[in-house]
Amino acid sequence: MTAKISYDDVEVGTELPAQSFPVTRATLVRYAGASGDFNPIHWNEKFAKEVGLPDVIAHGMFTMAEAARVVTDWAGDPAAVAEYGVRFTKPVVVPNDDQGAVIEVSGKVAAKLDDEARTVRVDLTATSAGQKVLGMSRAVVRLA
Amino acid sequence: MALDQSFVGRTYPPTEPYEVGREKIREFAEAIGDPNPVYTDTEAAKALGHPDVIAPPTFVFAITFKAAGQVVEDPQLGLDYSRVVHGDQKFTYTRPVRAGDRLTVTSTIETIKSLAGNDILDVRGEVYDEAGEHVVTAVTKLVARAADEEA
């Protein structure tokens, strides 16, 4: 594992490059197949509305995977991620049109944890349509 | 009705090994739109010190969640799965999952809480490779919402 970022080069408050991730119905169908999660709330509008949702919603694990990309792209090696956790606070609603939805993710170094292990805590913010969709979204990253 | 607290600490038998396929990792990386070559190109993975392509950090959920099915479908526990939503997810990695891994999952009910009629379960899945070495721990919080009319 070879993180591209050096522990010595970051400080509390260092911002990771923010990214936007588009998500359409087609994205969700593809993710359902790849992940094995075929819950119809992620592809069947009629079903989603019957169970009280505004529309089809993205898999929480899809949103979690996209948010991780801000960390793995920054660190260089995904294996630098030692811990990663999120809370699913609001669903990402995905309308049936060409646009779909967008998940906006930003992150910053919230703490330098261990000078020996060269680990930092990165706090992530993920929003869609102006709503915060993940809470307590944090990763512990082992830097070079 | 609140779930039986005596289930806290219950561990279920390890799952049959799941063999991690190179093409399955590629499919997952494409599904999340992640072009990082470490997921698809063995040489790129080796350049970072990995013996083979690795999986994105959240890939392992497909395996641990299936294993957690032992818990949610345990008739003795009596969880109403149609009311279950995913509350939190956390992973603690010893090493990344990689192509060729044969992984088993041992699931344990870590906590059961009752809050405003909702049942909240933390299920811990310990993932081991064929050599018996720890790969990753996944903690999944499941929230079974209170039944509308029974309260």
Contacts between the chains, C-beta under 8 A, distances in Angstrom:
chain1	res1	chain2	res2	distance
A	1	B	48	6.7
A	1	B	49	6.1
A	1	B	50	7.8
A	2	B	48	5.0
A	2	B	49	5.9
A	21	B	33	6.8
A	27	B	31	7.6
A	27	B	33	7.5
A	30	B	30	7.3
A	30	B	31	4.6
A	31	B	31	4.5
A	31	B	32	6.9
A	33	B	27	7.4
A	33	B	31	7.2
A	34	B	24	7.8
A	34	B	27	4.7
A	34	B	28	4.5
A	34	B	30	7.4
A	34	B	31	3.6
A	34	B	32	7.9
A	35	B	28	6.9
A	35	B	31	7.1
A	35	B	61	7.3
A	35	B	62	5.0
A	36	B	62	4.9
A	36	B	66	7.1
A	37	B	62	7.4
A	37	B	65	7.5
A	60	B	86	5.1
A	60	B	89	7.4
A	61	B	58	5.8
A	61	B	61	5.4
A	61	B	86	7.6
A	61	B	89	7.0
A	62	B	32	6.8
A	64	B	58	5.4
A	64	B	89	6.2
A	65	B	32	4.4
A	65	B	34	7.8
A	65	B	56	6.3
A	65	B	57	7.7
A	65	B	58	4.4
A	66	B	32	6.4
A	66	B	33	7.8
A	68	B	56	7.0
A	68	B	57	5.1
A	68	B	58	6.1
A	69	B	32	7.3
A	69	B	34	5.6
A	72	B	34	7.7
A	72	B	36	6.6
A	72	B	56	7.4
A	72	B	57	6.9
A	73	B	36	7.3
A	76	B	48	7.8
A	77	B	38	6.8
A	77	B	48	4.7
A	78	B	36	6.7
A	78	B	38	6.3
A	78	B	39	7.9
A	78	B	54	6.4
A	78	B	56	6.4
A	78	B	57	5.9
A	78	B	96	6.4
A	79	B	48	7.1
A	79	B	50	6.8
A	79	B	54	6.2
A	79	B	93	7.7
A	79	B	95	7.0
A	79	B	96	4.5
A	81	B	57	5.2
A	81	B	93	6.4
A	82	B	92	7.2
A	82	B	93	5.8
A	83	B	90	7.2
A	83	B	91	6.8
A	83	B	92	5.0
A	83	B	93	7.0
A	84	B	57	5.6
A	84	B	58	7.7
A	84	B	90	7.1
A	84	B	91	5.1
A	84	B	93	7.8
A	85	B	88	6.8
A	85	B	89	6.6
A	85	B	90	3.3
A	85	B	91	7.0
A	85	B	139	7.8
A	86	B	88	6.8
A	86	B	89	5.9
A	86	B	90	7.7
A	87	B	87	6.8
A	87	B	88	4.8
A	88	B	85	7.7
A	88	B	86	5.6
A	88	B	87	6.4
A	88	B	88	7.0
A	88	B	89	7.5
A	136	B	88	7.3
